[in-house]
């Protein structure tokens, strides 16, 4: 059970706790602002600024002025209470950032386009449908780790392996197809395009896409590959007439309530690619960080393995087992706290407004510092410690919006329930068969749209005898 620390007033917050002081981050340079230090390490920079200067900050990246909010009260105002006044930062007429890759899909769209697409996609992620998908998730996981036994002597990058695994899961469950033959190309294309998208938004010196630079050409090549892949998937489904009751069927059958028109191929492409990218990248990173935390906390790992052995007794995990695996879910939740897949959430003020006593003119760009919120000492005891037990027993969140791995408000992640089934199930499946041990000294987090381990995480695979015997005897 968490016991929030009391009596601490951080810089930027008034004694009453109801209003905040906006602090301008010092050290900005003429013309460039804080772009140099920010570009070098955005995650570390935002964390250091927050610890040094407080919960409500303002800084510049070239001509852009941004606000960094790292307090639950401010997060709730922006994401929940004033959700109608804070919109996505993307303009389909002048795409930058993620919009360069995902187009005008669920993650990047606003207004009526977003509302219409959300109505279409939301039912696919209903709990009842996800329960039916759970067995498929485990089957894909079993197939993936079946080849591990032949490569035990070789260290492997668990982050890359989780990317491949979750990409297969999302392709089978959402699109009833396998992308196994394209896995490496898809992973490479998404990695290159998302890095490009991140730089295009935060780097004021990023060249326009039409310039024939090496990076621009590479970006255009990988996005062309992704387009061909997705459009071929759509065309095959249209022409075959087969129906699988999956997300792609739902998108193809959707009709506008007023006009009766369906989604265009461009809209279908944007939503399909959004699900491909967002639906596997975030969970893959969450799983990778969980394996890292387990490998660096032997007592936690021992308790994790004990729970799996006691509950599963060597059998394949199912969704019905999840309520009996509270520690497995707790360590996944704690991993999401320490390494949230989206360490900052961006919004733009659509109108003049006030947040926490601060005046924000229309057009103001706000970053909700999820990484900072999850380590805020006023709301989390021993905030930097990996402590899954804090999620057990009669745990309650220390404050609304103190924990935002999936966002909050009407634009909270549509795939929350999917991730909270997939993550613990795959942890249980792999953890009962293998003990994953760290094979490198240092792992560094890197903000690149999502929070990923820079240069991966090398680990070795060690079969767990009890689980291996039980599995072999099925």
N, C-alpha and C positions, 0 to 999 in steps of 0.2 A: 504494500500500500504506500503510495507516495504521500509524503508530508511536505507541502510547499514551505520553503523558508519564508519567514515573515520579517517585517521591519526594515527591509532594505529598499532604499530609493535610488534607482539608477539615474545616471545623468540623462537628461532629456525628459524625465517624468516628474510631474509635480507631486507634492506631498499628498494631495488629495487622490492621486491616481486617475483623475478624470481628464486631465489635459496634459499636453506634452509641449516641450520646448524643442523647436526645430534647430538643429545644429548644422552649420555648414562645415563640411570636412575640410580641414586646412590642407595646404600644400598643393593646391591646384595651380597649374601653369597657364599662362596666357594662351589662348587658342585651343590647346590640347586638354586643359583641365586635369583630371585625374586618370586620363586614359592610359598613360604609361604604366603606372603601378597596378591599375586594375587589370589590364590585359595580361600582365605577367602571371598573376594568380588570382582570379576573381574571387574564388571561395575564401581563401585565406585573407585577402584584402577586406572583404565585407565583414568577416568575423572579427578581424582586428579593429576595424573602424567601430563596430558595434561595441566591443568591450571597452574601447578607449573613449568613445564620444557619446554613446547612448542609443536609445531606442528609436529615435526619429532623426534621420540624417538627410542631408542634401549634398549631392556631388555632381560633377560634370564629366561627361565623356565627349570631348570635342564640343560641338554645338549643342549636344543634348544635356538637359538637366534631369537628373533622376532623384527620387526619394527612396530611401531605404528604411522600412518600418520593421522593427523586430520585437514587437510586443503584442500579446494576444488581443488586447483591446483594439489596437489599430488594425490588426488583421481582420477581426470580426466586423469592424466598420466597413472596410473596403470590400471584403468578400461576401458578407452576409447582409448586414443592415443597409448598406448602400450599393448593393450589387447592380442595381439598375443604373447607377451613376458611374460605375467603373467598368469599362469595356476592355476587350482585347486590344492590344496595341497594334494589330495588323490591319493594313488597308489593302484590300484586294486590287485596288487601282495602282498601288505602288508597293508591291510585295517586298518585304525584307525579312530577315530572320527565318523562322520556321515556315512562313508562308511561301518562301522560295522553293521549299521542298514539298510541303503538304498541301499547297494551294489553299482553298477556302473550305477546309474540312472542319470537323467538330472542334478540334483544338484551336484553330485559328479564326474561325468565323464569328460573327456577331449578329445581333438583331434577329430578324425574321428567318434568315438562312439558318442560323444556329438553332433557333427554336424548332424549325421544321425538321432538321436533320436529327436533333436530339429526340424528338417524338418517334422518329423512325427507328433509331438505334437502341434506345433505352430498353425496350422489351426483350431484346436479345440477351441482355445482361441481368434479367430477372433471376432471382435465386433458384426458382424451380428449373429453369433451363440450364443453369450452370451446374446444378447437381447432376443432370444427365450427361454433361460434358466431362465430369470429374474422372470417370473411368478411362475416357479417351486420353486425358492428360497423363494418367499413370501408365497406360500402355505405351505411349510415345516415350515416356521417361525410361521405362524398362528396355525398350528397343535401343535407346541411345546408350545406356550404360552397359548393355550386353557386350559391347566390344572393349570395355575397359580392362577386362581380365587379361587381354593379350598385350596390354601396354603398361603394365604395372611398374616396370623399371624406369619409365620415362616421366619426368615432371611434365605437367600440363598446365595451361593457363585456364584456371577455373572460370574466369570472367568470360573468356571467349567461348568456352564450352557451354556456359549457361545461356549465352546469346543464341547459340545454335539450337539448344534444347527448347528455349521459349519461342523461338521463331517457328520451329516445327509445330509446337503446341498451338500457336495462334493460327497458323495456316490450316491445320486440320480441324480445329474447333470452329473457327469463324468462316472458313472458306471451303471446308471439306476437300482439301487438296493437299498434296505434298509438294514442298519446294526443295526437297532434299538435293536434287541435282543442281539447284541454283544457290545453295546455302552460302557458299563462300563469296559468290558475287553479290548476293543481297547484303550480307554482313558488311562487305567492303563498301558497297554503294551507300548504305545507310550511314556508316561511320564517316565517310568522306563528306556526304551531303549535310549531315547534322553539324559537323565541325565548321563547314563553310557557312551554314545558316547562323551559327552562334557568332562567328567573327563578323559577319555582315551586319549584325544588329549592334554589337558592342564596340566595334573598331571604327572610329571616325575616318580612318585612312583606308578603309576597305575599298578596293577599286570596283567600279560598276561592272555588272555581269557581262556587258557587251565587249569589254576590253579583252583582247586575245592573250591573256596571261596564262601561265601554266596551270594555276589553280582554277581559273575560270573554265579552261578547257576540260580539266579533270571533272569539275563539278557538272558541266554540261553532258559529259560522257556518262557519268553514273546516273544522272537523273533521266537521261534518254533510255538507259537500260531498265530502270524502275518503271518508266512509262510503258515500255514495250511489254514488260512482264504483267503489269496490272491490266492494261487494255486487252492483252491476249486472254487473261483470265475472264474478263467481262464478256468478250466476244464468244469464247467457248461456251460459257453458260447460256448466253442468249441463243446461240445456234443449236445447242444440243437439246434445249428444252427440259433438261433434267432438273429436278427440284430436290433439295436436301434440307430445307427448313433451317438454313444457316443465315449468317449475316448477309451474304451476297444475295441470297434469294430475297431477303427482307428489303434490301436496297433496290433490287430490280422491280419488285412488286409495289413499292411505295408510290403513292399518288398524293398530289397536293389537294388538300381538302376543298379549296375554292375553285381551282382551275381544272383539276383532274389530271394535270400533267405529271409525268414521272421524272425521275432524276436524269439529267443528261449524262453522257459518257464522262464528261469532265468532272461532274459532281460525284459520279460513282468512283472515278479514279481517285479523287481527293479523299473520299471517306475510306476507301479500301486501303490506300497507302497510309492514311492516318492510323488505322487500326493495326496494320502491319508494323509500323514504326513504334507508335506509342504502346501498343499492346504487348510487345516483347521486350523492348529496350529497358523499360522501367523495372519490370519483374526480374529480368536477367541481372541487372545491377544490384537489386535488392538481395537476390540469392547469392551473388558473388560476395557481397559485403558480409552476409550472414556466415558463409563458410570461413571467411577471414577471421571474423570475431570468434567463432567457435574454435578455430585453430590456435588463437592467441589466448584463450581462456579455458584451460584444461578442465577445471571443475565444472564449468557450464556444459562443456562437451560431454563429460562423463554423465551428468544428469540427463542430458538430451538422449544419449544412447540408452541409458537405463530405462527411460520412459518408452522409447521405441520398442525395446526388447520385451518389456513387460506387457505393453498393450497389444502390439502386433504379433508377437510370438513368431516372427519370421514370415508372416503372410503379407500379401500385397495390401498396402494401405488403400482405404476407400474413403469417400466423403463422410460415411457414417462413423469412421474412426476419429475424425477431427475433434469432436467434443471431448473425447477421452485422451487427447494429446494437448492439454493446456500449456505445458511447458514449451512444446514445439511452436505453438502459436505465439507464446509470450516472447520467445527469443527472436521470432520474425518481426513482431511489433517493435521490440527494442532495437533491432537492426535498422528498421525504418526510422526510428527516432534519431539514432546517431548518424545515419547516412541516408537521409531522405532522397529518393530518386529525383525529385524536383526541389533543389535547395533554395530556389527563389521563384516566386510567382509574380508575373508581370501583369499590371493593369494600367489603364489610362483613364483619367477623369474626363467624362463626356461633357460635364458642365462644371461651373464653379461650385465648390462645395467646401465643407469643413470636416476634418477628421481629427478626433482627439484634441479639439481646440485649435487645430492648425488650418489655415486657409490654403486651399489648393485651387489654383485657377484651372479652367478647362484646358485639357491637353497635357496636364501634368502626368508624368510617367512614374508609377509607383512599383517598387519591388518589395514584396512581402518576404522577409528573410526567414524562410522555413528552417534552414540550418541553425540560425541563431535562436529562433523560437524554441526549438527542440532542446536547446542547451541553456535556456534562460534560468539563472540561479534563483530567481524569485519563485519559479514554478516547478523546478525539478531538483530534488535532493541529489547531491553528487552527480551533477548533470553530465560530466564527461565519462562516467563509469558505465561499462556494459553490465547491466543488472536486469536480466529478464524477469526476476522475481518481483520487480515493481509492478508487473502487469497481472499478477496472480491475486487470488483471494478476493477481497472486496475493493479492488482497485477502482478508483475514479480519476478521471482527468483532473489535473489541478486547476484548470480554467478552460473555458470555451476558447477554441482556436489556439491552444497551447501546443496541440499536436495536429499537424496538417500534412501527413504523407500523401494524401489524395486530394488536397485542397479542401474547400468548404463552400457552402452556399449553393445556389442553383447551378453553378458551373463546376461543382465537384466532379472528380473523375468518374466517368460512366462505367469504367471497368474495375471499380473498387472491389466488389464482391468476387469478381473473376480472379483478381490478384490474391485475395485473402483465402481463396480455395487452392489456387495453383501453387502459391509459394509454400505453405505448410505441407501440402501433399508431396511435392517434389523433394522437400527437405526430408520428410519421413522416408520416402522411397530410397533415396540415395544414402541417408544416414544409417539406415538399418543394414545396408550392405557394405558400406565403406567408411573408413576413418580417413578423412582428408587432412593432411598435415602440410604446414607452410614450408616452402622450399626456397624462400628468399628472405632477406633480412628486413627490407623496408618496403612498405606499400604506401603510395601517396594518392590521396583523392584528387580528382580533377573535375572541374565543372565544365561540361561541354554539352549544354542543353540539360542533360541529366548528369547526376553525380556518379562518375565511373572511376574505377581504379586506374590511375595513369600507368601505362605499360603493362596492365594486366596483373594477375596474381598467380604466381607459380606454386603449384601444390603437387604432392605425391599421393597416390591412392593405395590404401592398405585395406585388404579385405577383412571384414569382421567375421570371425570364424562361426559364431553362433548363427548369425543371420545367413551366412553363405550356406551352411548345412541345411537350415530350415528351408531356404529358397530352393536348394537343389532337390529336396525331398518332396516338393509339391507334385 
